[in-house]
Structure formats: structure tokens, C-alpha cells
Amino acid sequence: MPTPRPRLAAAVLAALVLLVAACSSDDEGSDATTTTAPGGDAAPSAPGEEGGATGVEDLEQWTERGPYGVGSQQLALADGRRVVVWYPAEEGAGTEEPVETFDIASLLNPDLQAQIPAEMRVQYPIPAAPGAEPDASGGPYPVVLFSHGFAGFPEQSADLVTHLASWGYVVAAPDHVERSLSGLLGTAAQGVAEREDVDVLDETLDLVVAQGDDDASPLSGLVDAEQVAVAGHSAGAGAAYRMASSDDRIDAVATYSVGTGGDEGLPEAPDVPALVMLGERDGIIPPEATREVYEGLSAPRYLVEVPDSGHLVFSDLCLIGAEQGGLIGIVEAIELPIPDDLKALGSDGCDTAEYLPADEAFPSIDSLSIAFLDGYLRGDAAAVDALAAWPEDGLPGQPPVTLTVDA
């Protein structure tokens, strides 16, 4: 029988509360607006061998999609939880048909899915080709583990993860069913024992390394187990921080909207190079909390501040269903009541009249991420020098993203 309307409204609102927190952590905050100091003017010392970056020209180059196509694979951990892997693939993969599509409704339980009108069921394109032929010519490639946020999902930051893959990284994102949308409202958590985030990330790395050593795997020969970084958004940023603090296989950490960990706090700071990014108007995790985390790190460390941006600038969530008014608009279209405070939470950074549109911030976020990873995973000293060359007002033609360097 169909779900009664009051029950459906409650279910959808519950889903929305979880979803629009969109990867929020246990930190709570308000719309704080701050300004960051421009990047340092001293070139940092080289971490490794010379590479190909020369400065601003390369920073601009890294805003564009890289030389590889991008493929995707769906894997699973031993307990059945989903892992999505994006990897360097044959030319054209991800930019030519077929491309990966993401149906956010597929993460909900079947009863709730049945209540969503077909015209409101958004199919969001991701620039990757499922099962595309790998390109092993530049392999093996460094590994980046990506941890999604609360009520998030592996595909939530599709631009970032596929951009990394296009520049020669194998990116693996597990479903943290304890806090993912599919785990909270779907069926992904059924029969799966609860585990800590770091344990899930550890097993994900084990799985990817094993796949790289398996001649029968599509990832055969692609995985460099000696070059590994961990990254995450919001609650996933906290998970990345914790893994970098506890697993000596991790060589670098990148956090996007990391908080101080609430009552639990964070462990001892990781002793690896760190990239920390924040949105200057993040209403979920206060920017000052992210700065506090940055100040507790040792060099080399980098602080990136994205102007006029909210919590969701480091994900694709503002773009999913944008033509229908975003996730809030979709729920409103099926005439379900949404409290004003929930609307504000669900659109943190998505109102393009008030905030920098997420896709306008992506090029700078992508460029800085590639420069950092090239520098501290690949040992590209010139990429580190390029970070030090980040212009005070950001890249030409891009928003004035600022970078503080302590190398």
C-alpha cells in the first residue's frame, strides 16, 4: 500500500534534514564571514624530485580536466558496503557517451522512492565512464581515499574526485553506512555491522591495493600503494584527519570543511603534509573552527579560503536538481511543508544570488588540490613551488580564493 501522506511528509522531511546537512559534522555554527591572509611569499623547500610545474601557468592548467579519461568501478567491502573507484582511463572516457549518471533517489528506501514523481527524479551526469578501459601508461598512480559527510554518499563531490582521476589519481570512496544517506534512509545498512570511519577507510585502502595486484581486476597495475592520501568533506574531513593520525600508510591529508570534532574532539594532529579548505560563509561548520584545526597542524600546511561560499561549495549537491530548484525545490514541488530553518540548512551556499556558485569555485579548488597532491604524493618540487606562487587575488578570471602557506 502507498505510504500515507502525513507519514510520507515526515519521511521526506527526515530525509531532507539528513541530506541537506549534506555531509555536516558534529560542529554547529552560524554564517560567519572572514578574510584570510594571502599566501606566503617564500618558496617552500622541495619534497622530492623535480616535476613539470612552473607556477601560475600550471595552476591555471590544473583548473582544466587532465590528460586522462576517467573510468568508474563499483566494488564492495567484505561486509557488502559499496565502494566507488574513479581511475585514469582511455581518452574520451567520461566526456563522451556513455557517462556515469547518479540518481539520488536510488539511495532511499523503496517505499519512499515510489512516492517521487518520475519528472522529479533527477539523473545527475558524472564525467566518468562506468567500466572504461584503464590507461596504465602513466601508472601505477597515487591513491586518494575520499570520505563523504553525514547523510552524504560516495558520489557527493563528483567534480573533485573525477578531476583528480583525470590528472592521474586512483580515487576510492566508500559508503559509510553508519551516516550515509543510503544507510540512514535506504537499505545499505541492513545486516552490516556498525564500524568506525577509520576502519572503513583502512579496509577500502586494503581492497584497492589488492585490486591493483590482481591481474583479473580492471585496476590491475594502476595502484601505487606507496603514494596514498586521504581526503574528506565535513564529517568525512574529520574521518580523513583521524586516519592520517593513525595509519602510517598515509602520506598527505586534504580536508574540506573540517571541524574541531565537537565534544569528542580530534586526536593528535597527523604528522603529514595537510591541505585545509573552508568556505568563508559556511553556516554548518564555522570557519573559525576550521582555522583552529589548521593552527594545530605542523608544517607543511596550507589553508585555502573560498570567498562568499557556504558549506556545500566542496560538493556537487547545489548542482543536483538545480533546474528544479535543488533538493529543497524538489520537495516543495511535491507539496510537502518545509520549515524556514530547514530551508536555510538545506541551501547553505546554494543561493547563487547570495553566494558564489559552487561550479565557479570548482576550478580553484581543483587546481589547489592537484598542486598539493602532486607536490606531496608525487614528490614534485615544482608543484610545491607553484603553490607558493598562488596569486594574492586568486587565479586570473577566477574568484579571489586565498591561500596561506606554511611550508
N, C-alpha and C positions, 0 to 999 in steps of 0.2 A: 504494500500500500504506500502511496506517496506520503512523505513526511508532512504532518500538519503544519500550516503556515506559521503559527507562533513558534513552534519548535524549530522550524527551518530558519526563521529570523534569528533566533538565539544561536543556532549553529553557525550561520553565516557570520554573524557579528563576532562570535568567538573566533572563527577562522580569521576574520579581518584583524581582530585585536592582535592575534599571534603573527599574522603575515606582515601587517604594516609596521609592527615593531621592527620588521624587516631586518632581522639579524641583530636586534639590540642586545646589549649585555645587561648585567645586573646593576649598572650605573644608571642613575636617573639625572636629568639635567634640564636646563632651560635654554632659550635661544640666546646664547652668549655670543657676542661678536668681538673678535680680537684681531690684532695685526701682528704678523711675525716679522722678525728681523730678517733682512736679506741674507743671502748665503755668504759664507766666509770667503775671504779673498786669497787665502793661502792654499796652494795646491797640496793635497794630501800625499802622503808617501805611497809608493806603488805597492799593491798587494801581491803582484805576481808578474807574469810575463807581459811583454808589450802586446797590445792589440791594435785594432783598427780605428778606434775613436779618436777624434782630434779636437772636439769642442762643440760649440753651438751647432755647427753643421750636422754633427752626428746626433745631437739631442733632437734636432728637427727631423732627421731621418727616422729616428725611433718613434716618432709620432705616427708614422705610417705603418701599414701592415708589412711584416717582414718578408724575407725571400722564400719562405716555405709555405706550401699549402697547409691546411690544418685538417687532421682527421680526428674522429672521436670513437671511443670504445666504452661499452658498458661492462664493467667487471663486478665481482661480488666478493665480499669478505667471507670467512668461514661461517659466520652466523647469518649470512644471507643479505646483509645490508649492502646497498648499492654503492658502487664507486664509479665515477665518470673520469675517463682519462682523455686528455687532448694532447696531440703529438704532431711533430713535423711530418708532413705528408707530401704527396706528389703535387706538382704545380697545378694550380687552379682549384684544388680541394678547398671547399668552404666558400669560394667566391663564385663557383659555377654549380649548377644543379647536379645532384641533389644536395641540399643543405640540411643540417640538423634543425628540427623545429621543437620548440618547447611548449607544451600545453600545461599551464599551471593548474588547471582543473584536474588533471590526471593525478595530482598529488593528494586530492581529497578522497574521502571515503565514497563508495559507490552511490549511497543514498543521496549525499549532498551533490555529487556530480549530476545526478538525474534531474535536479531542480534548476540547472543552469541552462538558459535558452541557447540553442546552437549558435545564434548570431553573436552571442556574448562570450563564446568560448574562444579565447584568443590563442592563436598559434604564432608564437614569437620565434622569428628566424634567428639562428645562431650561426655565425660564419665558420662552420666546420662541417665536414662530410662524414657521416657515420661509416665506419669500416674502410675509409680511404686507404689506398696503398701507401705505406710508410715511405718516407725518404730517409734512408740511412746514410746518405752521402756525407753528412756532416757529423754523424754520430760517433760514439754514444753522446747523448745530450744530458745536460744537467736536469735534475728533478726538482720540481716545486710542488709541495703539498699545499692544498688550499682548503681552509676550514670555513664553512659558511656560518652565518649567525643564527640567533634564536629565531625560530619559525622560518628559517631560510631553507635552502636546498642547494645541491652541488652546482646548478647552472645559474645561480643568482647573479654572479659577476661575469657574465658571458664575454663581455668585451675584453676584460682584463685577461682571463685565462686563455682565450683564443689568441689574443695579441702575443702573449708570452710564447705560445706554441709556434706562432708564425716566425718568431725570432730564434727558434731552436731550443725550446724547452719542452720537457715532458711534464705535464701538469695533471695531478691526480687529486680529485675532490671526493671524499667520502660523504655519505649521508649520515649525519649524527642524529639518529632516530630519536634519541632522548630529547632533542629540542628542535628537530626539523619539522617543517610543515607536514610532510608525509607521515612522520612519526606521531605528531600530535593530533592530526585530524584524519589521517588516512589509515592505511593498514600496514605500513612499513615496520612498525614497532611490534606487531603481533608475533609472539614466540621468540623475540630477540631479547636476550638478557641485557640489562642496563650496564653500561660501561662508561668509564671516564673518557673525555675527549682525547687525551693524550694517548691512551691505549688504542683508540680507534685510528689515530694518525700513525702510530707506530706500526700497527698491522697493515695499514694502507701502504706504507713505505716497503714493508716486507713483501707485500703482494706485487708491487710494481717492479721491485728488483728481481723477484722470481720470474715474472713475466719477461723481463729483459733477457734473462738467461735461458729461456725456454725457446728452442728452435721452432716450435709449433705455434708460438704466440705472435700476434701482429706486432707486439712490442719488442720482438727479438732483436737484439743488437742496438736498441735505441737508448737504453737506460745506463747512465753513468752513476753508479752507487757511491762514488767518491765525491760527487758535487751535488749537495742536497740543501735546499732552502725550504722553510715553512712560512706560509702566509695565511692571513685570515682577516675577515671583516667583523668588527664589533665583538660579539661573544666568541666568534671564530678567531679574532685577533688575540683575545685572551688565551685561547687554546694554543695558538701558534707561539705566543710568548712562553707558555708553560712547557711546551715541547722543546723549544730552543734552550730552556733552562735545564732540561732533564735528559736529553738524548744527545750523546756526543757525536752522532752521525750528522747533526745539523750544522751547516757552515754559515748560515745567514738567516735572518728573520725579517719579514716585512709585515707591518701591521697597518690596517686601515680602520680608523675609528676605534682605537683600543682604549679601554677604561682601566680604572685602578683595581677592579675586581670586587668592589662592594665590600660587604662585611668579611668575606673570605680573604680578600686581598690577593696579591700576586706573590709568587715565590721569588727567590733571589734572582736578580737580573741575569739574563743569559749573557755569557761571555763570548758573543759572536757579533759581527757587524749587524747593525739594525737600521731599518728604514721605517719611519713612523709618519703616517699621514693623518691629517684631520681636516674636517670641514669647518670653516670659521664660524658658521651659524648652525652647527649641529645641535639640535634640540633634544637628542636622545642621550648622547654622551657629551658632557660639557667639554669644550676644547681645553679648558684648564686642566681637566683630568688627564687628557692625552699628553699635554705638555709635562705634567707631573711624571708620567711614565717615562717620557723621553729623558727628563732630567736625571732619572735613576739609572740610566744606561751608561755604559762606558764607551769611549771612542773605539772604533769609528761608528758614528751615529749621525743620522740625517733626519731632520724634521721638515716635513712638507705641509704647507698650509694652503688650502684651496679657498679662494675668496667667495663670499656670498653663496656658500654651499651648505647643504644640510647633511643629515646622516646617510642618505641614500645615494650620495654622489659617487660612491665607490662600488655601486651595483647597477644592474640594469633595471631595477624594479620600477623606477619612474617612467621607463620606456615601455614596459609591458602593458598593453591595452591603452596606450596613450591616446589613441584616436577615440576611444570610448570614455575618456576622462580618467584613465588609470583605474587602479583597483577600486578606489572609492566610487568612481563613476559607474563602474560595472555593477556594484552592489546597489547604488542608488537607482540604476535603470531597472532593476527588478523590484523596486519599491519597498525596500527594507529600510527601517529607520536607523540612522547613524547619529550618535551624539556628537555635538560640536567638538568636544575634546578628542574624540576618537578620529574625527576628520583631520584634526591638526596632527595627531600622531601618525596617521596613515599617509600623510603627504609631506613629511619632513624633508624639505628641499625639492619637492616635485613641482611646485608652483613656479612656472618659468617667468611669470611677471614679477615675482619677488626674489627668486633665487637664480643663480647661474644654472642653466640647463645641464643636466648630467653629461649628455653627449658632447657638450662643448668643453667640459673639463677632462674628458677621457684622454685626448691626445697628450696632455701634460702628465697626467697620472701614468699613462702607459710608458712615456719616454723615460720618466724618472725611475720607474720600476725596472725597465730594461737596463738602463745605465748602472743602477745599483747591482743588479744580479750579474751582469756581465763583469762588473768590477770585482765582486767578491765571491762569485762562484767560478767564473772562468779565469779569474786572475788577470783581467785585462786592466793594466795600469792606466792606459789612456782613457778607459771608460770612467775610472775614478777621477782623473783629471777633468773629464768633461762635466762631471757633477760639480766640481769646484768652479767651473765656468758658467754655471747656470746664471742667466741674466737677472739682475735685481728686479726687473719688472716682468719676468717670465719670458717665454719664447715669443719671437715676433709673430703677431697675428693670433696669439693665444691669450687666454685670461692671465692676469698677473699672479700666477701661482708663485709662492715664495719658498725658498729653501734655506734652511740653517744647516751649516756644515760644521761638524766637529770630528775631524779625521785625525 
